[in-house]
Amino acid sequence: MIKTEAVVFTKPRKVEIQEVLLPEIGSEDVLIEIEYSSISIGTERWCLTGKLREPGKPLMTPFPHIPGYQAAGVIKEIGRNVKGLSSGERVFSAGTRVAAGWKGSCWGGHAHHHITDYRNILKLPENVSTFEASGLLLAQVGYNGASKPRVSQGDPVVVIGDGLVGQWAAQAFRARGAHVIMSGHHASRLEIAKKFSADEVVNSREVNFPSLIQKQYPDGVPVVAETASKSALVRMAIDLLEYEGQLVLLGYYPEGECLVDIHWIRARETTVYCPNNSKIDRLKNTLQLVADGKMHIQEMVTHTFPYEQAQDAYRLLLEKQSEFLGVVLAWK
């Protein structure tokens, strides 16, 4: 067995660093020493507060839970049947397996070492750091949503929400040639969006955003992506669309926020995309956009904590005592 330190949610709102056991490396596994792991702000907050569940179903991540699903580091050992990888190479990894006997649930991103099948990882190009790559999976969520609808050069696309998914969806839309208008209510995040993510930004606390869009585009816009996970914003998004417009739902909609009236969709023949999960080809495409300078990960990070201070990182998420966007744990 291999011992390593990991972030553990021991119960609702309780974060500890614990030593956990990993299985022995298998013939098709790699052992990775993680340098950085990135927190998925919304999802991990729901995990930590015990709210990550589908309506009427049990908790998805029972306690104790090892959270996180995106990290990057250096390969330390490879199994005898691993192909195309070698020790010393820098890679992205979503998480680790734990040894038999772990009593809770495990995603395993926030652990100092990962053991995983070599087909689950991505080798990093020279111009992408492990710091940047640690946010790759959530960046892929934005890419995935932006890749779904039909978009022509110069098309106006509205992105609702100035969080990480909204920022990366906006960047991916711009990479496709869209003119991106982002709505949010965090001044600091909108400043970041103005530099890296959107052609126009609107503070919805200061401006009536629907009125602004309807004035600029009386017939509606072809695409709206809703990333803030609020049913009221989904309704607003649909109202901003042109006839036969396209709606992208890019959030995890918790119980009470996950209801969409079919008549909202039917009235104007709206197409709805509900992207979910990650696939290796999407991760590769996202990584290529990062390498090409068309998607920005490092620039979205506002806070970096040593992993020993993980409690402080999650306290920031829960208490929101200051503005933040990307949050990274350093394991070096």
C-alpha positions in Angstrom: 0.0 0.0 0.0 1.0 3.6 -0.6 0.4 6.3 1.9 -0.4 9.9 0.9 -2.0 13.0 2.3 -5.4 14.1 1.0 -8.1 16.6 1.6 -11.0 14.9 3.4 -14.5 16.2 4.0 -15.2 14.3 7.2 -18.7 15.7 7.7 -20.8 18.7 6.5 -18.6 21.8 6.6 -15.6 20.0 8.2 -12.3 19.8 6.2 -9.2 17.9 7.3 -5.9 16.8 5.9 -5.6 13.0 6.5 -3.3 10.3 5.5 -5.0 7.8 3.2 -4.0 4.5 1.6 -3.7 4.0 -2.1 -3.5 0.6 -3.8 -0.3 -0.8 -5.2 0.4 0.3 -8.7 -1.0 -2.0 -11.4 0.4 -3.0 -14.7 -1.6 -0.3 -16.5 -1.3 2.4 -13.8 0.8 5.4 -13.2 1.9 6.9 -9.9 1.8 10.7 -10.1 3.1 13.2 -7.6 0.7 16.1 -7.7 2.0 19.7 -7.7 -1.3 21.6 -8.0 -5.0 20.8 -7.7 -7.8 23.2 -8.5 -11.1 23.5 -6.6 -14.3 23.3 -8.4 -16.1 26.1 -6.6 -19.8 25.2 -6.9 -19.6 21.4 -7.0 -17.2 21.1 -4.1 -19.2 23.5 -2.0 -22.3 21.4 -2.6 -20.2 18.3 -1.6 -19.0 19.9 1.5 -22.4 21.1 2.6 -24.0 17.7 1.8 -26.2 19.1 -0.9 -24.9 17.3 -4.0 -27.8 15.0 -4.9 -30.4 14.5 -7.5 -34.0 15.1 -6.5 -35.3 12.2 -4.5 -32.0 10.4 -4.5 -29.4 9.7 -1.8 -26.3 11.9 -1.3 -23.9 11.5 -4.3 -20.8 11.8 -2.2 -21.3 10.3 1.3 -18.9 11.4 4.1 -16.0 11.0 4.5 -15.3 12.2 1.0 -12.1 12.9 -0.8 -13.0 15.8 -3.2 -11.6 17.2 -6.3 -11.5 16.2 -9.9 -8.6 18.1 -11.5 -4.9 18.2 -10.7 -1.5 18.1 -12.4 1.9 16.8 -11.5 4.8 14.6 -12.5 4.9 10.8 -13.1 7.0 9.0 -10.6 6.4 5.4 -11.6 4.7 3.5 -14.4 3.2 0.0 -14.7 4.9 -2.6 -17.0 2.1 -2.3 -19.6 1.9 1.5 -19.8 2.5 2.9 -23.3 3.6 6.3 -24.4 4.5 7.7 -21.0 7.6 7.6 -18.8 8.7 8.8 -15.4 9.4 12.5 -15.1 6.7 13.6 -17.6 4.2 16.3 -16.6 0.6 15.2 -16.8 -3.0 16.1 -16.0 -4.9 13.7 -13.7 -8.5 13.9 -12.6 -8.1 11.9 -9.4 -6.8 8.8 -7.6 -8.2 5.5 -6.6 -8.0 4.6 -2.9 -7.2 1.2 -1.4 -10.0 -1.2 -0.5 -11.5 -0.4 2.9 -12.1 3.3 2.4 -15.5 3.8 4.1 -16.7 6.9 2.3 -16.6 8.3 -1.3 -13.7 9.4 -3.4 -13.1 11.6 -6.4 -9.5 11.9 -5.3 -8.3 15.0 -7.1 -7.0 16.7 -3.9 -4.4 14.2 -2.9 -0.6 14.4 -3.0 -0.3 11.3 -5.0 -2.6 9.7 -7.6 -2.7 6.2 -8.8 -4.8 5.9 -12.0 -5.0 4.1 -15.3 -2.6 5.6 -17.8 -5.4 6.1 -20.3 -7.1 8.6 -18.0 -4.2 11.1 -18.0 -2.9 13.7 -20.5 0.7 14.6 -21.2 1.2 18.4 -21.0 2.8 20.4 -23.8 5.9 22.4 -22.9 4.1 25.7 -22.8 1.4 24.6 -20.4 2.4 24.6 -16.7 1.1 22.1 -14.1 -0.4 25.1 -12.4 -2.5 25.9 -15.5 -3.3 22.3 -16.2 -4.7 21.7 -12.7 -7.9 23.6 -13.8 -8.3 21.7 -17.1 -11.4 19.6 -16.4 -13.5 22.6 -15.4 -12.2 24.6 -18.3 -13.4 21.6 -20.4 -16.9 22.1 -19.0 -16.9 25.6 -20.5 -15.4 24.3 -23.8 -17.9 21.5 -24.0 -20.9 23.8 -23.6 -19.5 26.3 -26.1 -18.8 23.6 -28.7 -22.5 22.4 -28.9 -24.5 25.1 -30.6 -24.2 26.4 -34.2 -22.2 29.6 -34.2 -21.1 31.7 -37.1 -18.4 34.3 -37.2 -19.6 37.5 -35.4 -22.7 35.9 -33.9 -23.7 37.6 -30.6 -23.6 35.0 -27.8 -24.8 35.8 -24.3 -23.2 34.2 -21.3 -25.0 34.5 -18.0 -22.7 34.1 -15.0 -19.2 35.4 -14.3 -17.8 32.3 -12.5 -15.2 30.0 -13.8 -17.5 28.0 -16.1 -19.0 31.2 -17.5 -15.5 32.6 -18.1 -14.3 29.5 -19.9 -17.4 29.1 -22.0 -17.1 32.7 -23.1 -13.4 32.1 -24.1 -14.4 29.0 -26.0 -17.2 30.9 -27.8 -14.8 33.6 -28.7 -12.3 31.0 -30.1 -15.1 30.0 -32.4 -15.6 33.6 -33.6 -18.6 34.7 -31.6 -19.1 38.2 -30.1 -19.6 37.4 -26.4 -21.6 39.5 -24.0 -21.3 38.4 -20.4 -23.7 39.2 -17.6 -22.6 38.9 -13.9 -22.7 40.8 -10.6 -19.1 40.5 -9.3 -17.2 43.6 -10.3 -13.8 41.9 -9.8 -14.8 38.9 -12.0 -16.2 41.1 -14.7 -12.8 43.0 -14.8 -11.1 39.7 -15.4 -13.7 38.8 -18.1 -13.2 42.2 -19.8 -9.5 41.3 -20.2 -9.7 37.6 -21.1 -13.2 36.3 -21.7 -15.8 38.6 -23.2 -16.2 41.4 -25.8 -18.7 43.1 -23.6 -19.4 42.8 -19.8 -22.5 44.0 -18.0 -23.0 44.3 -14.2 -26.6 43.0 -13.7 -26.8 44.9 -10.4 -26.2 48.2 -12.1 -28.0 47.6 -15.5 -31.2 46.0 -16.5 -29.6 43.3 -18.6 -32.6 41.9 -20.4 -33.7 45.4 -21.4 -30.2 46.1 -22.7 -30.1 43.0 -24.8 -33.6 43.4 -26.1 -32.8 47.0 -27.2 -29.6 45.9 -29.0 -31.1 42.8 -30.5 -34.9 43.2 -30.9 -35.3 39.8 -32.5 -33.2 38.1 -29.9 -29.7 36.5 -30.0 -28.9 33.1 -31.5 -27.2 31.6 -28.4 -27.4 32.0 -24.6 -25.4 30.0 -22.1 -26.7 29.9 -18.5 -23.9 29.0 -16.1 -25.3 30.3 -12.7 -27.6 27.3 -12.0 -30.8 29.4 -11.3 -34.2 28.6 -12.8 -35.1 32.3 -12.9 -32.0 32.9 -15.1 -32.9 30.0 -17.3 -36.3 31.7 -17.9 -34.6 35.0 -18.6 -32.1 33.3 -21.0 -35.0 31.8 -23.1 -36.6 35.2 -23.3 -33.4 36.7 -24.8 -33.2 34.1 -27.6 -34.4 34.6 -31.2 -36.9 32.2 -32.7 -35.3 28.8 -33.0 -32.5 30.0 -30.8 -30.1 27.8 -28.8 -29.9 27.5 -25.0 -26.9 25.9 -23.3 -27.4 24.9 -19.7 -24.0 24.8 -18.2 -24.5 24.3 -14.4 -25.4 21.8 -11.8 -29.0 22.6 -10.9 -29.7 21.7 -7.3 -33.1 20.6 -6.1 -35.5 23.5 -6.4 -33.6 25.1 -9.3 -33.8 22.2 -11.8 -37.3 22.7 -13.2 -37.7 24.0 -16.8 -41.3 24.4 -18.1 -41.6 22.7 -21.5 -43.8 25.6 -22.7 -40.9 28.0 -22.3 -39.0 25.9 -24.8 -41.8 25.0 -27.1 -43.2 28.5 -27.6 -40.2 29.6 -29.8 -38.9 26.2 -30.8 -35.8 26.5 -28.7 -33.0 24.0 -28.9 -31.6 23.1 -25.5 -28.1 21.6 -24.9 -27.3 19.9 -21.6 -23.6 19.1 -21.7 -22.4 16.7 -19.0 -19.2 15.0 -18.0 -15.8 14.9 -19.7 -14.2 12.8 -22.4 -10.6 12.5 -23.3 -11.0 14.2 -26.7 -12.7 17.2 -25.1 -9.9 17.5 -22.6 -7.4 17.3 -25.4 -9.2 20.0 -27.4 -9.4 22.2 -24.3 -5.7 21.7 -23.6 -4.9 22.7 -27.2 -6.8 25.9 -26.8 -4.9 26.7 -23.6 -1.6 25.9 -25.4 -2.7 28.2 -28.3 -3.4 31.1 -25.9 -7.2 31.1 -26.7 -8.3 29.8 -23.3 -6.8 31.2 -20.1 -6.6 29.2 -16.9 -3.8 30.8 -14.8 -5.3 34.3 -15.3 -8.6 33.1 -13.7 -6.9 32.1 -10.4 -7.2 34.7 -7.6 -6.2 32.5 -4.6 -3.5 29.9 -4.1 -3.3 28.0 -0.7 -0.7 25.5 0.5 -2.6 22.2 0.8 -2.1 22.3 4.6 -4.4 25.4 4.6 -7.2 23.7 2.7 -9.6 24.6 5.6 -9.0 28.3 4.8 -9.6 27.7 1.1 -13.0 26.1 1.7 -13.8 28.7 4.4 -13.4 31.3 1.6 -16.0 29.4 -0.5 -18.5 29.0 2.3 -18.3 32.4 4.0 -17.5 34.5 0.9 -15.7 37.2 3.0 -13.9 38.5 0.0 -14.2 38.3 -3.8 -12.6 35.2 -5.5 -12.7 33.3 -8.7 -10.2 30.4 -9.2 -8.8 28.7 -6.1 -5.8 26.4 -6.3 -4.1 24.1 -3.7 -0.3 23.8 -3.9 1.2 20.4 -3.0 4.8 21.1 -3.8 
